[in-house]
Amino acid sequence: MWHLGRPMLHGVGCLGGVCGACPISIRLPNQMAPKTALACQTLVAEGAEMAFLPGDASKKEIAPLPAETPNQNTLFQYYPETRRCVACGACTSICPQGIDVMASVREAMNGKLAETADRFVDCVMCGLCAAVCDVKVRPHRVGLYTRRLIGAFQENEATQLKKRIEEIGSGHYKEQWAALMEEAVH
């Protein structure tokens, strides 16, 4: 794409499906309707028709994290346009990652921020969901913000790490450690 002069609008281009810079519409000869995908993850096929799709080109500042535990009003404070969602499903149908974007936005509107954050784990921020939204919701940004909120306020304990530290402290790995150190000397 770079050699053809394709501008990289969302970053430098990861070539691995994580930057969202290369959304396309592709239709194979035996398909009636085109589907969306990321060009970097799509194999070239004989007779395929492909077009690059514009993502969300709008600019918006990064919403700050609140001082108190977030709720749905926190979301609406920075993304009030989310209330305009009419549940048309266009965002879900165009997502190249297969995320149920519409359901995620509806969950966020109902204050289910953790569920929304979980659904957007695979989002690559290509912005196609925003590009097709007639009421100008930016679902990818809503998803990213809920992920930031949950990450900042999540109170999950690292139980596996705690267990491993206790095992080390009790001498559980003493013999294995000694064997490794002996190997390192020789």
Order of alpha helices (4+ residues) and beta strands (2+ residues): beta-beta-beta-alpha-alpha-alpha-alpha-alpha-alpha-alpha-alpha
